[in-house]
Amino acid sequence: MITSFDEQSQRRNIMAAAWSMPVEFEPPRVAIVVDKSTWTRELIEHNGKFGIVIPGVAATNWTWAVGSVSGRDEDKFNCYGIPVVKGPVLGLPLVEAKCLAWMECRLLPATSAQEKYDTLFGEVVSAAADAQVFVEGRWQFDDDKLNTLHHLGAGTFVTSGKRVTAG
């Protein structure tokens, strides 16, 4: 899920992201896809920052709900009873309950991918993860309830799968 905050109006938003991924480790950078017609995109481009929240299985209903309506006219955090923590560096609204990790990101300068493919890039300035699922820099997939959530479409989700080791 992607979070955003407008400093001028003090309004916040959360949406389900179609795509997010790491693109660099030093410095840590990520890419997200956010359609240019969304209010989230307006907030991110106007304020130069965004949050990424990694939902767990317990956040399935929240993830579906925040991806189904616009936050332009209502505060989706309040509407769906999603508890918020304030990011330590950028002050972004973040979610820890039912989620596995979060990141605060500074928006990087626009690239052609931003306009052409709705892909935004950010540098991670703070992050935290549930100690049960992220150990010594690696995701743990031993507990199905703590696996990451992935949307297939039309309200259907899958979780991260079974660990397989090469060799």
DSSP file (Angstrom, degrees, kcal/mol; ACC not computed):
  #  RESIDUE AA STRUCTURE BP1 BP2  ACC     N-H-->O    O-->H-N    N-H-->O    O-->H-N    TCO  KAPPA ALPHA  PHI   PSI    X-CA   Y-CA   Z-CA
    1    1 A M              0   0    0      0, 0.0    52,-3.0     0, 0.0     2,-0.4   0.000 360.0 360.0 360.0 149.2    0.0    0.0    0.0
    2    2 A I  E     -AB  15  52A   0     13,-2.8    13,-2.3    50,-0.2     2,-0.3  -0.921 360.0-164.1-111.8 132.6    1.2    3.5   -0.7
    3    3 A T  E     +AB  14  51A   0     48,-2.2    48,-2.5    -2,-0.4     2,-0.3  -0.842   8.7 178.1-113.9 154.8    0.6    6.4    1.8
    4    4 A S  E     -A   13   0A   0      9,-2.2     9,-2.3    -2,-0.3     2,-0.3  -0.966  10.8-159.2-150.0 163.6    0.9   10.1    1.2
    5    5 A F  E     -A   12   0A   0     44,-0.3     2,-0.7    -2,-0.3     7,-0.2  -0.989  11.8-145.9-150.9 134.6    0.4   13.3    3.1
    6    6 A D  E  >> -A   11   0A   0      5,-3.3     4,-1.9    -2,-0.3     5,-0.7  -0.908   8.6-163.4-104.5 113.7   -0.2   16.9    2.1
    7    7 A E  T  45S+     0   0    0     -2,-0.7    -1,-0.2     1,-0.2     5,-0.0   0.870  85.9  53.9 -64.9 -38.0    1.5   19.3    4.5
    8    8 A Q  T  45S+     0   0    0      1,-0.2    -1,-0.2     2,-0.1    -2,-0.0   0.943 123.3  24.6 -64.8 -48.9   -0.5   22.4    3.4
    9    9 A S  T  45S-     0   0    0      2,-0.1    -1,-0.2     0, 0.0    -2,-0.2   0.583  98.1-130.6 -92.0 -10.9   -4.0   20.8    4.0
   10   10 A Q  T  <5 +     0   0    0     -4,-1.9     2,-0.3     1,-0.2    -3,-0.2   0.758  58.2 145.8  63.5  26.3   -2.8   18.3    6.6
   11   11 A R  E   < -A    6   0A   0     -5,-0.7    -5,-3.3    64,-0.0     2,-0.3  -0.719  31.0-162.2 -95.8 147.0   -4.7   15.6    4.6
   12   12 A R  E     -A    5   0A   0     -2,-0.3     2,-0.3    -7,-0.2    64,-0.3  -0.823   5.5-170.3-124.6 162.6   -3.4   12.0    4.3
   13   13 A N  E     -A    4   0A   0     -9,-2.3    -9,-2.2    -2,-0.3     2,-0.3  -0.987  10.4-164.4-151.7 158.1   -4.2    9.1    2.0
   14   14 A I  E     +A    3   0A   0     -2,-0.3     2,-0.3   -11,-0.2   -11,-0.2  -0.991  14.3 172.5-143.5 140.4   -3.6    5.4    1.5
   15   15 A M  E     -A    2   0A   0    -13,-2.3   -13,-2.8    -2,-0.3     2,-0.5  -0.964  37.3-106.2-142.7 159.1   -4.0    3.3   -1.7
   16   16 A A        -     0   0    0     50,-0.3     2,-0.3    -2,-0.3     3,-0.0  -0.769  41.0-134.5 -84.6 130.7   -3.3   -0.2   -2.8
   17   17 A A        -     0   0    0     -2,-0.5     3,-0.2     1,-0.1    17,-0.1  -0.666   9.5-149.5 -91.0 140.0   -0.4   -0.1   -5.2
   18   18 A A  S    S+     0   0    0     15,-0.8     2,-0.3    -2,-0.3    -1,-0.1   0.842  84.2   2.1 -70.0 -33.6   -0.4   -2.0   -8.5
   19   19 A W  E     +C   33   0A   0     14,-0.6    14,-2.2    -3,-0.0     2,-0.3  -0.974  59.4 165.1-158.5 137.2    3.4   -2.5   -8.3
   20   20 A S  E     +C   32   0A   0     -2,-0.3    12,-0.2    12,-0.2    10,-0.0  -0.976  14.3 158.4-147.8 147.9    6.3   -1.7   -6.0
   21   21 A M  E     -C   31   0A   0     10,-2.2    10,-2.7    -2,-0.3     2,-0.2  -0.987  41.8 -99.3-163.6 154.8    9.8   -3.1   -6.0
   22   22 A P  E     +C   30   0A   0      0, 0.0     8,-0.3     0, 0.0     3,-0.1  -0.566  32.0 174.2 -75.0 145.7   13.4   -2.4   -4.9
   23   23 A V  E     +     0   0A   0      6,-2.8     2,-0.3     1,-0.4     7,-0.2   0.531  65.5  16.4-124.8 -17.0   15.6   -1.0   -7.7
   24   24 A E  E   > -C   29   0A   0      5,-1.5     5,-2.4     1,-0.1    -1,-0.4  -0.986  48.7-161.2-155.7 147.9   18.9   -0.2   -5.8
   25   25 A F  E   5S+C   28   0A   0     -2,-0.3    -1,-0.1     1,-0.3     5,-0.0   0.776  76.2  67.8-102.7 -32.7   20.4   -1.2   -2.4
   26   26 A E  T   5S+     0   0    0      1,-0.5    -1,-0.3     2,-0.1     3,-0.0  -0.896 122.3  13.4-132.1 104.0   23.0    1.5   -1.9
   27   27 A P  T   5S-     0   0    0      0, 0.0    -1,-0.5     0, 0.0     2,-0.3   0.657 113.0-116.7 -73.1 158.4   21.4    3.9   -1.5
   28   28 A P  E   5 +C   25   0A   0      0, 0.0    96,-2.5     0, 0.0     2,-0.3  -0.468  44.6 172.0 -68.3 123.0   18.1    2.1   -1.0
   29   29 A R  E   < -CD  24 123A   0     -5,-2.4    -6,-2.8    -2,-0.3    -5,-1.5  -0.967  12.3-168.8-134.2 149.1   15.7    3.0   -3.8
   30   30 A V  E     -CD  22 122A   0     92,-2.6    92,-2.4    -2,-0.3     2,-0.4  -0.877  12.7-141.4-132.0 162.3   12.3    1.8   -4.8
   31   31 A A  E     -CD  21 121A   0    -10,-2.7   -10,-2.2    -2,-0.3     2,-0.3  -0.980  18.1-177.4-123.6 140.7    9.9    2.1   -7.7
   32   32 A I  E     -CD  20 120A   0     88,-2.6    88,-3.0    -2,-0.4     2,-0.6  -0.964  21.7-135.1-132.3 152.3    6.1    2.3   -7.5
   33   33 A V  E     +CD  19 119A   0    -14,-2.2   -15,-0.8    -2,-0.3   -14,-0.6  -0.946  30.7 165.2-110.1 119.2    3.4    2.5  -10.1
   34   34 A V        -     0   0    0     84,-2.3   -17,-0.1    -2,-0.6    -2,-0.1  -0.969  38.4-117.8-136.5 116.8    0.8    5.1   -9.4
   35   35 A D    >   -     0   0    0     -2,-0.4     3,-1.8     1,-0.1     6,-0.4  -0.212  19.2-128.5 -56.2 138.0   -1.6    6.2  -12.1
   36   36 A K  T 3  S+     0   0    0      1,-0.3    -1,-0.1    79,-0.1     6,-0.0   0.656 104.3  63.6 -65.4 -15.4   -1.3    9.9  -13.0
   37   37 A S  T 3  S+     0   0    0      4,-0.1    -1,-0.3     5,-0.0     2,-0.1   0.519  85.0 100.1 -86.0  -4.1   -5.1   10.4  -12.6
   38   38 A T  S <> S-     0   0    0     -3,-1.8     4,-1.6     1,-0.1     5,-0.1  -0.459  75.0-131.4 -88.1 155.1   -5.1    9.5   -8.8
   39   39 A W  H  > S+     0   0    0      1,-0.2     4,-2.6     2,-0.2     5,-0.2   0.847 108.9  61.4 -66.6 -34.9   -5.2   11.8   -5.9
   40   40 A T  H  > S+     0   0    0      1,-0.2     4,-2.7     2,-0.2    -1,-0.2   0.930 102.9  49.9 -56.8 -46.2   -2.3    9.8   -4.4
   41   41 A R  H  > S+     0   0    0     -6,-0.4     4,-2.7     1,-0.2     5,-0.3   0.909 109.3  51.9 -60.7 -43.0   -0.1   10.8   -7.4
   42   42 A E  H  X S+     0   0    0     -4,-1.6     4,-2.4     1,-0.2    -1,-0.2   0.937 111.6  46.7 -57.9 -47.1   -1.0   14.5   -6.9
   43   43 A L  H  X S+     0   0    0     -4,-2.6     4,-2.3     2,-0.2     6,-0.3   0.919 113.2  48.5 -62.7 -44.3    0.0   14.3   -3.2
   44   44 A I  H  X>S+     0   0    0     -4,-2.7     4,-2.4     1,-0.2     5,-0.6   0.944 115.0  43.5 -62.7 -48.6    3.2   12.6   -3.9
   45   45 A E  H  <5S+     0   0    0     -4,-2.7    -1,-0.2     1,-0.2    -2,-0.2   0.865 116.7  47.2 -67.7 -35.0    4.3   14.9   -6.7
   46   46 A H  H  <5S+     0   0    0     -4,-2.4    -1,-0.2    -5,-0.3    -2,-0.2   0.859 124.1  30.9 -73.2 -35.8    3.2   18.0   -4.8
   47   47 A N  H  <5S-     0   0    0     -4,-2.3    -2,-0.2    -5,-0.2    -3,-0.2   0.583  97.0-132.0-103.6 -12.9    4.9   17.0   -1.5
   48   48 A G  T  <5S+     0   0    0     -4,-2.4    59,-1.9    -5,-0.3     2,-0.3   0.779  71.6  81.9  71.4  28.3    7.9   15.0   -2.8
   49   49 A K  E   < + E   0 106A   0     -5,-0.6   -44,-0.3    57,-0.3     2,-0.3  -0.993  45.4 176.4-158.8 157.7    7.4   12.0   -0.5
   50   50 A F  E     - E   0 105A   0     55,-2.3    55,-2.9    -2,-0.3     2,-0.3  -0.982  20.0-131.8-157.9 159.7    5.5    8.8   -0.1
   51   51 A G  E     -BE   3 104A   0    -48,-2.5   -48,-2.2    -2,-0.3     2,-0.5  -0.863   9.7-151.6-113.3 151.2    5.3    5.8    2.2
   52   52 A I  E     -BE   2 103A   0     51,-2.3    51,-2.2    -2,-0.3     2,-0.5  -0.993  10.7-169.6-120.4 129.1    5.2    2.1    1.3
   53   53 A V  E     - E   0 102A   0    -52,-3.0    49,-0.2    -2,-0.5    43,-0.1  -0.980  14.3-145.4-119.5 127.6    3.4   -0.3    3.7
   54   54 A I  E     - E   0 101A   0     47,-2.9    46,-3.3    -2,-0.5    47,-0.9  -0.818  21.8-146.6 -94.5 107.0    3.8   -4.1    3.2
   55   55 A P  E     - E   0  99A   0      0, 0.0    94,-1.6     0, 0.0    44,-0.2  -0.439   6.4-150.3 -76.8 146.1    0.5   -5.7    4.1
   56   56 A G  B >   -G  148   0B   0     42,-1.9     3,-1.8    92,-0.2    92,-0.2  -0.455  41.3 -85.6 -97.7-180.0    0.2   -9.1    5.7
   57   57 A V  G >  S+     0   0    0     90,-0.7     3,-1.8    88,-0.5     4,-0.2   0.860 126.6  62.2 -55.0 -38.6   -2.6  -11.6    5.3
   58   58 A A  G 3  S+     0   0    0     87,-0.5     3,-0.3     1,-0.3    -1,-0.3   0.698  98.6  57.6 -63.6 -18.4   -4.5   -9.9    8.2
   59   59 A A  G <> S+     0   0    0     -3,-1.8     4,-2.9    39,-0.5    -1,-0.3   0.209  71.2 111.5 -96.9  15.1   -4.6   -6.7    6.2
   60   60 A T  H <> S+     0   0    0     -3,-1.8     4,-2.4     1,-0.2     5,-0.2   0.929  79.1  45.0 -55.5 -50.4   -6.5   -8.3    3.2
   61   61 A N  H  > S+     0   0    0     -3,-0.3     4,-2.5    -4,-0.2    -1,-0.2   0.892 114.2  49.1 -65.1 -39.2   -9.7   -6.4    3.8
   62   62 A W  H  > S+     0   0    0     -4,-0.2     4,-3.0     2,-0.2     5,-0.3   0.938 110.8  50.9 -61.5 -46.3   -8.0   -3.1    4.3
   63   63 A T  H  X S+     0   0    0     -4,-2.9     4,-1.0     1,-0.2    -2,-0.2   0.918 113.3  44.5 -60.3 -45.0   -5.9   -3.5    1.2
   64   64 A W  H  < S+     0   0    0     -4,-2.4     4,-0.4    -5,-0.2     3,-0.3   0.931 114.7  49.5 -63.8 -45.4   -9.0   -4.3   -0.9
   65   65 A A  H >X S+     0   0    0     -4,-2.5     3,-1.5     1,-0.2     4,-0.7   0.932 110.5  47.2 -62.6 -48.6  -10.9   -1.4    0.6
   66   66 A V  H 3< S+     0   0    0     -4,-3.0   -50,-0.3     1,-0.3    -1,-0.2   0.705 112.2  52.0 -71.6 -17.0   -8.3    1.3    0.2
   67   67 A G  T 3< S+     0   0    0     -4,-1.0    -1,-0.3    -3,-0.3    -2,-0.2   0.480 103.9  59.5 -90.7  -3.3   -7.8    0.2   -3.4
   68   68 A S  T <4 S+     0   0    0     -3,-1.5     2,-0.3    -4,-0.4    -2,-0.2   0.613 106.2  36.3-102.4 -14.9  -11.5    0.4   -4.2
   69   69 A V  S  < S-     0   0    0     -4,-0.7     2,-0.2    -3,-0.1    -1,-0.1  -0.946  79.9-109.2-137.0 157.1  -12.2    4.1   -3.5
   70   70 A S        -     0   0    0     -2,-0.3     3,-0.4     1,-0.1     4,-0.2  -0.583  12.1-148.3 -82.5 147.5  -10.5    7.4   -3.9
   71   71 A G  S    S+     0   0    0     -2,-0.2    -1,-0.1     1,-0.2   -59,-0.1   0.351  75.6 100.1 -93.0   4.8   -9.3    9.3   -0.8
   72   72 A R  S    S+     0   0    0      1,-0.2    -1,-0.2     3,-0.1     3,-0.1   0.853  95.4  26.9 -58.5 -35.8   -9.9   12.7   -2.5
   73   73 A D  S    S+     0   0    0     -3,-0.4     2,-0.3     1,-0.2    -1,-0.2   0.526 127.5  30.6-108.1  -7.7  -13.2   13.1   -0.6
   74   74 A E  S    S-     0   0    0     -4,-0.2     2,-0.9    -3,-0.1    -1,-0.2  -0.993  77.8-109.9-149.4 154.2  -12.7   11.1    2.5
   75   75 A D     >  -     0   0    0     -2,-0.3     4,-2.7     1,-0.2     3,-0.2  -0.762  27.2-163.4 -84.5 106.8   -9.9   10.0    4.9
   76   76 A K  H  > S+     0   0    0     -2,-0.9     4,-2.1   -64,-0.3     6,-0.3   0.794  86.4  61.1 -66.4 -27.7   -9.6    6.3    4.2
   77   77 A F  H  4>S+     0   0    0      2,-0.2     5,-2.6     1,-0.2     4,-0.5   0.958 112.7  37.4 -60.5 -48.9   -7.7    5.7    7.4
   78   78 A N  H >45S+     0   0    0      3,-0.2     3,-0.9     1,-0.2    -2,-0.2   0.921 113.9  56.3 -66.8 -44.8  -10.7    6.9    9.4
   79   79 A C  H 3<5S+     0   0    0     -4,-2.7    -1,-0.2     1,-0.3    -2,-0.2   0.862 119.0  30.8 -57.7 -40.1  -13.3    5.3    7.1
   80   80 A Y  T 3<5S-     0   0    0     -4,-2.1    -1,-0.3    -5,-0.2    -2,-0.2   0.300 109.4-114.6-106.0   8.3  -11.8    1.8    7.5
   81   81 A G  T < 5 +     0   0    0     -3,-0.9    -3,-0.2    -4,-0.5    -4,-0.1   0.865  53.2 166.5  65.1  37.4  -10.5    2.2   11.1
   82   82 A I      < -     0   0    0     -5,-2.6    -1,-0.2    -6,-0.3     2,-0.1  -0.773  32.3-133.4 -90.0 115.9   -6.8    1.8   10.1
   83   83 A P        -     0   0    0      0, 0.0     2,-0.4     0, 0.0    13,-0.3  -0.435  23.0-150.6 -70.7 142.4   -4.5    2.9   12.9
   84   84 A V        -     0   0    0     11,-0.1     2,-0.4    -2,-0.1    11,-0.2  -0.886  14.2-164.4-118.2 142.2   -1.7    5.2   11.9
   85   85 A V  E     -H   94   0C   0      9,-2.7     9,-2.8    -2,-0.4     2,-0.5  -0.932  30.1-116.7-115.5 149.7    1.8    5.8   13.2
   86   86 A K  E     -H   93   0C   0     -2,-0.4     6,-0.1     7,-0.2     5,-0.1  -0.735  30.9-113.9 -89.1 128.2    3.8    8.9   12.2
   87   87 A G     >  -     0   0    0      5,-3.0     4,-0.8    -2,-0.5    -1,-0.1  -0.328  19.8-133.7 -60.0 139.4    6.9    8.2   10.2
   88   88 A P  T  4 S+     0   0    0      0, 0.0    -1,-0.1     0, 0.0    -2,-0.0   0.720  95.5  26.5 -72.6 -22.4   10.0    9.2   12.1
   89   89 A V  T  4 S+     0   0    0      3,-0.1    -2,-0.0    37,-0.0    37,-0.0   0.841 135.5  20.5-107.0 -49.9   11.8   11.1    9.3
   90   90 A L  T  4 S-     0   0    0      2,-0.1    -3,-0.1   -40,-0.0    15,-0.0   0.484  93.7-123.9-103.2  -5.1    9.2   12.5    6.9
   91   91 A G     <  +     0   0    0     -4,-0.8     3,-0.0     1,-0.2    13,-0.0   0.717  53.2 160.5  70.6  20.6    6.1   12.4    9.1
   92   92 A L        -     0   0    0     -6,-0.1    -5,-3.0     1,-0.1     2,-0.4  -0.386  49.0-103.2 -72.8 151.4    4.2   10.2    6.7
   93   93 A P  E     +H   86   0C   0      0, 0.0     2,-0.3     0, 0.0    -7,-0.2  -0.648  50.0 178.0 -73.3 127.0    1.2    8.2    7.8
   94   94 A L  E     -H   85   0C   0     -9,-2.8    -9,-2.7    -2,-0.4     2,-0.5  -0.864  22.8-135.9-128.8 162.2    2.3    4.6    8.2
   95   95 A V        +     0   0    0     -2,-0.3   -41,-0.2   -11,-0.2     6,-0.1  -0.980  27.1 162.0-124.8 125.9    0.6    1.4    9.3
   96   96 A E    >   +     0   0    0     -2,-0.5     3,-1.9   -13,-0.3    -1,-0.1   0.735  53.2  93.4-105.3 -38.0    2.1   -1.2   11.6
   97   97 A A  T 3  S-     0   0    0      1,-0.3     3,-0.1   -14,-0.2     0, 0.0  -0.362 108.1  -3.8 -60.2 131.2   -1.0   -3.1   12.7
   98   98 A K  T 3  S+     0   0    0      1,-0.2   -42,-1.9   -43,-0.1   -39,-0.5   0.516 116.5 105.4  65.3   6.4   -1.6   -6.2   10.4
   99   99 A C  E <   -E   55   0A   0     -3,-1.9    -1,-0.2   -44,-0.2     3,-0.1  -0.801  61.8-149.0-118.7 160.5    1.3   -5.1    8.3
  100  100 A L  E    S-     0   0A   0    -46,-3.3    30,-3.1     1,-0.3     2,-0.3   0.716  71.4 -10.0-102.3 -25.6    4.8   -6.5    8.0
  101  101 A A  E     -EF  54 129A   0    -47,-0.9   -47,-2.9    28,-0.3     2,-0.3  -0.985  52.6-156.9-165.3 163.9    7.0   -3.5    7.1
  102  102 A W  E     -EF  53 128A   0     26,-2.5    26,-2.1    -2,-0.3     2,-0.3  -0.984   3.1-163.4-147.7 158.1    7.0    0.1    6.1
  103  103 A M  E     -EF  52 127A   0    -51,-2.2   -51,-2.3    -2,-0.3     2,-0.5  -0.997  13.0-145.5-140.2 141.8    9.3    2.6    4.4
  104  104 A E  E     -EF  51 126A   0     22,-3.0    21,-2.8    -2,-0.3    22,-1.2  -0.935  28.3-169.3-102.9 132.4    9.4    6.4    4.1
  105  105 A C  E     -EF  50 124A   0    -55,-2.9   -55,-2.3    -2,-0.5     2,-0.5  -0.961  22.5-141.4-130.0 140.7   10.6    7.6    0.7
  106  106 A R  E     -EF  49 123A   0     17,-2.5    17,-2.6    -2,-0.4   -57,-0.3  -0.865  36.7-114.1 -93.4 129.6   11.7   10.9   -0.8
  107  107 A L  E     - F   0 122A   0    -59,-1.9    15,-0.3    -2,-0.5     3,-0.1  -0.433  29.4-138.7 -64.5 130.3   10.6   11.2   -4.4
  108  108 A L        -     0   0    0     13,-3.2    13,-0.3    -2,-0.2     3,-0.1  -0.504  39.3 -72.3 -85.3 160.2   13.5   11.3   -6.8
  109  109 A P        -     0   0    0      0, 0.0    -1,-0.2     0, 0.0    12,-0.1  -0.147  65.3 -88.5 -53.2 146.6   13.5   13.7   -9.8
  110  110 A A        -     0   0    0     -3,-0.1     2,-0.2    10,-0.1    10,-0.1  -0.201  44.4-168.3 -59.8 143.9   11.1   12.8  -12.5
  111  111 A T    >>  -     0   0    0      8,-0.3     4,-1.0    -3,-0.1     3,-0.9  -0.736  41.7 -98.1-120.8 173.4   12.2   10.5  -15.3
  112  112 A S  H 3> S+     0   0    0     -2,-0.2     4,-2.7     1,-0.2     5,-0.3   0.812 122.8  64.4 -63.4 -27.2   10.6    9.6  -18.6
  113  113 A A  H 3> S+     0   0    0      1,-0.2     4,-2.0     2,-0.2     6,-1.9   0.808  94.6  60.6 -64.4 -29.1    9.2    6.5  -16.9
  114  114 A Q  H <> S+     0   0    0     -3,-0.9     4,-0.8     4,-0.2    -1,-0.2   0.948 114.8  30.9 -64.7 -48.5    7.2    8.8  -14.6
  115  115 A E  H  < S+     0   0    0     -4,-1.0    -2,-0.2     2,-0.2    -1,-0.2   0.914 128.1  39.1 -76.4 -43.6    5.2   10.4  -17.4
  116  116 A K  H  < S+     0   0    0     -4,-2.7    -3,-0.2     1,-0.2    -2,-0.2   0.879 133.5  17.7 -78.2 -38.7    5.2    7.5  -19.9
  117  117 A Y  H  < S-     0   0    0     -4,-2.0    -3,-0.2    -5,-0.3    -1,-0.2   0.295  95.6-117.6-120.6   8.4    4.7    4.5  -17.5
  118  118 A D     <  +     0   0    0     -4,-0.8   -84,-2.3    -5,-0.3     2,-0.6   0.791  64.0 148.7  59.3  29.0    3.4    6.1  -14.3
  119  119 A T  E     -D   33   0A   0     -6,-1.9     2,-0.3   -86,-0.2    -8,-0.3  -0.860  27.6-168.4-101.4 121.3    6.5    4.8  -12.5
  120  120 A L  E     -D   32   0A   0    -88,-3.0   -88,-2.6    -2,-0.6     2,-0.4  -0.824   7.3-149.3-106.4 146.3    7.8    6.9   -9.6
  121  121 A F  E     -D   31   0A   0     -2,-0.3   -13,-3.2   -13,-0.3     2,-0.3  -0.927  16.3-179.3-117.4 141.5   11.2    6.4   -7.9
  122  122 A G  E     -DF  30 107A   0    -92,-2.4   -92,-2.6    -2,-0.4     2,-0.5  -0.980  26.2-129.9-139.3 151.6   12.0    7.1   -4.3
  123  123 A E  E     -DF  29 106A   0    -17,-2.6   -17,-2.5    -2,-0.3     2,-0.4  -0.888  31.4-125.1 -99.0 127.4   15.0    6.9   -2.0
  124  124 A V  E     + F   0 105A   0    -96,-2.5   -19,-0.3    -2,-0.5     3,-0.1  -0.575  32.8 172.3 -74.2 123.5   14.2    5.1    1.3
  125  125 A V  E     +     0   0A   0    -21,-2.8     2,-0.3    -2,-0.4   -20,-0.2   0.592  68.4   9.6-109.0 -16.7   15.1    7.4    4.2
  126  126 A S  E     + F   0 104A   0    -22,-1.2   -22,-3.0     2,-0.0    -1,-0.4  -0.964  66.0 170.5-157.9 150.9   13.6    5.2    7.0
  127  127 A A  E     - F   0 103A   0     -2,-0.3     2,-0.3   -24,-0.2   -24,-0.2  -0.992   8.3-175.7-157.7 154.9   12.2    1.7    7.3
  128  128 A A  E     - F   0 102A   0    -26,-2.1   -26,-2.5    -2,-0.3     2,-0.3  -0.985   5.4-167.6-151.6 152.6   11.1   -0.8    9.8
  129  129 A A  E     - F   0 101A   0     -2,-0.3   -28,-0.3   -28,-0.2     2,-0.2  -0.982  37.4 -91.6-141.4 152.5    9.9   -4.4    9.7
  130  130 A D    >>  -     0   0    0    -30,-3.1     4,-1.9    -2,-0.3     3,-1.5  -0.462  34.6-135.9 -60.9 126.1    8.3   -6.9   12.0
  131  131 A A  T 34 S+     0   0    0      1,-0.3    -1,-0.2    -2,-0.2   -31,-0.0   0.687 101.7  60.7 -63.1 -18.9   11.1   -8.8   13.7
  132  132 A Q  T 34 S+     0   0    0      1,-0.1    -1,-0.3   -32,-0.1     3,-0.1   0.756 114.7  31.6 -78.1 -24.4    9.2  -12.1   13.2
  133  133 A V  T <4 S+     0   0    0     -3,-1.5     7,-2.8     1,-0.2     2,-0.5   0.648 117.4  50.5-109.7 -18.7    9.2  -11.8    9.4
  134  134 A F  E  <  +I  139   0D   0     -4,-1.9     2,-0.5     5,-0.2     5,-0.2  -0.908  66.5 170.2-126.6 103.8   12.4   -9.9    8.6
  135  135 A V  E >   -I  138   0D   0      3,-2.6     3,-1.4    -2,-0.5    -3,-0.0  -0.959  66.7 -16.9-122.1 125.0   15.5  -11.5   10.2
  136  136 A E  T 3  S-     0   0    0     -2,-0.5    -1,-0.2     1,-0.3     3,-0.1   0.878 129.7 -48.5  49.7  45.1   19.1  -10.5    9.5
  137  137 A G  T 3  S+     0   0    0      1,-0.2     2,-0.4    -3,-0.1    -1,-0.3   0.598 119.2 102.7  78.3  11.7   18.1   -8.8    6.2
  138  138 A R  E <  S-I  135   0D   0     -3,-1.4    -3,-2.6     0, 0.0     2,-0.2  -0.979  70.7-118.8-132.2 141.1   15.9  -11.7    4.9
  139  139 A W  E     -I  134   0D   0     -2,-0.4     2,-0.4    -5,-0.2    -5,-0.2  -0.516  26.3-144.4 -70.7 141.7   12.2  -12.3    4.8
  140  140 A Q        -     0   0    0     -7,-2.8     3,-0.2    -2,-0.2    -1,-0.0  -0.920  17.2-177.3-108.0 134.6   11.0  -15.4    6.7
  141  141 A F        +     0   0    0     -2,-0.4    22,-0.2     1,-0.1     6,-0.1  -0.025  49.7 109.8-121.1  30.4    8.2  -17.4    5.3
  142  142 A D  S    S+     0   0    0      1,-0.2     2,-0.6     4,-0.1    -1,-0.1   0.702  72.6  55.7 -81.0 -19.7    7.7  -20.0    8.0
  143  143 A D    >   -     0   0    0     -3,-0.2     3,-2.2     1,-0.1    -1,-0.2  -0.947  68.6-154.4-119.6 112.7    4.3  -18.7    9.2
  144  144 A D  G >  S+     0   0    0     -2,-0.6     3,-1.3     1,-0.3   -87,-0.2   0.807  95.5  60.1 -54.4 -32.3    1.5  -18.4    6.6
  145  145 A K  G 3  S+     0   0    0      1,-0.3   -87,-0.5   -89,-0.1   -88,-0.5   0.680 105.4  49.4 -70.8 -16.5   -0.1  -15.7    8.7
  146  146 A L  G <  S+     0   0    0     -3,-2.2    -1,-0.3   -90,-0.1    -2,-0.2   0.180  85.3 117.3-108.5  16.3    3.0  -13.5    8.4
  147  147 A N  S <  S-     0   0    0     -3,-1.3   -90,-0.7    -4,-0.1     2,-0.1  -0.471  72.1 -97.5 -82.2 156.6    3.4  -13.8    4.6
  148  148 A T  B     -G   56   0B   0    -92,-0.2    12,-1.8    -2,-0.1     2,-0.4  -0.378  36.4-125.3 -72.7 152.9    3.3  -10.9    2.2
  149  149 A L  E     -J  159   0E   0    -94,-1.6     2,-0.4    10,-0.2    10,-0.2  -0.821  23.8-173.5-106.2 136.5    0.0  -10.2    0.4
  150  150 A H  E     -J  158   0E   0      8,-2.8     8,-2.8    -2,-0.4     2,-0.4  -0.996  18.9-133.7-135.1 129.6   -0.3   -9.9   -3.4
  151  151 A H  E     -J  157   0E   0     -2,-0.4     6,-0.3     6,-0.2     3,-0.1  -0.669  18.1-178.6 -87.5 129.6   -3.4   -8.8   -5.4
  152  152 A L  E     -     0   0E   0      4,-3.3     5,-0.2    -2,-0.4    -1,-0.1   0.650  56.8 -88.9 -94.7 -20.6   -4.4  -10.9   -8.4
  153  153 A G  E >  S+J  156   0E   0      3,-1.1     3,-1.7     0, 0.0    -1,-0.3  -0.347  99.6  47.3 124.4 152.8   -7.4   -8.7   -9.3
  154  154 A A  T 3  S-     0   0    0      1,-0.3     3,-0.1    -2,-0.1   -90,-0.0   0.804 130.6 -53.6  54.8  35.6  -11.1   -8.6   -8.5
  155  155 A G  T 3  S+     0   0    0      1,-0.3     2,-0.5   -91,-0.0    -1,-0.3   0.583 106.2 127.6  80.6   9.3  -10.6   -8.9   -4.7
  156  156 A T  E <   -J  153   0E   0     -3,-1.7    -4,-3.3   -92,-0.0    -3,-1.1  -0.870  34.3-179.3-103.4 132.4   -8.5  -12.1   -5.0
  157  157 A F  E     -J  151   0E   0     -2,-0.5     2,-0.3    -6,-0.3    -6,-0.2  -0.853  15.4-159.2-125.5 159.2   -5.1  -12.3   -3.3
  158  158 A V  E     -J  150   0E   0     -8,-2.8    -8,-2.8    -2,-0.3     2,-0.3  -0.905  16.7-134.3-127.0 162.8   -2.2  -14.7   -2.9
  159  159 A T  E     -J  149   0E   0     -2,-0.3   -10,-0.2   -10,-0.2  -103,-0.0  -0.771  38.7 -78.9-112.2 163.2    0.4  -14.8   -0.3
  160  160 A S        -     0   0    0    -12,-1.8    -1,-0.1    -2,-0.3     3,-0.1  -0.264  60.4-125.4 -58.2 148.2    4.2  -15.3   -0.6
  161  161 A G        -     0   0    0      1,-0.2     2,-0.1    -3,-0.1    -1,-0.1   0.037  31.0 -54.5 -93.5-166.3    5.0  -18.9   -1.1
  162  162 A K        -     0   0    0      1,-0.1     2,-0.2   -20,-0.0    -1,-0.2  -0.393  59.0-106.5 -70.5 141.8    7.0  -21.7    0.3
  163  163 A R        -     0   0    0    -22,-0.2     2,-0.4    -2,-0.1    -1,-0.1  -0.525  36.1-172.4 -73.2 134.7   10.8  -21.2    0.5
  164  164 A V        -     0   0    0     -2,-0.2     2,-0.4    -3,-0.1    -3,-0.0  -0.998   7.4-154.8-128.6 132.1   12.8  -23.1   -2.0
  165  165 A T        -     0   0    0     -2,-0.4     2,-0.1     0, 0.0    -2,-0.0  -0.913  13.6-129.9-112.8 132.7   16.6  -23.2   -1.9
  166  166 A A              0   0    0     -2,-0.4     0, 0.0     1,-0.2     0, 0.0  -0.386 360.0 360.0 -73.1 153.7   18.9  -23.8   -4.9
  167  167 A G              0   0    0     -2,-0.1    -1,-0.2     0, 0.0     0, 0.0   0.428 360.0 360.0 104.5 360.0   21.6  -26.4   -4.8
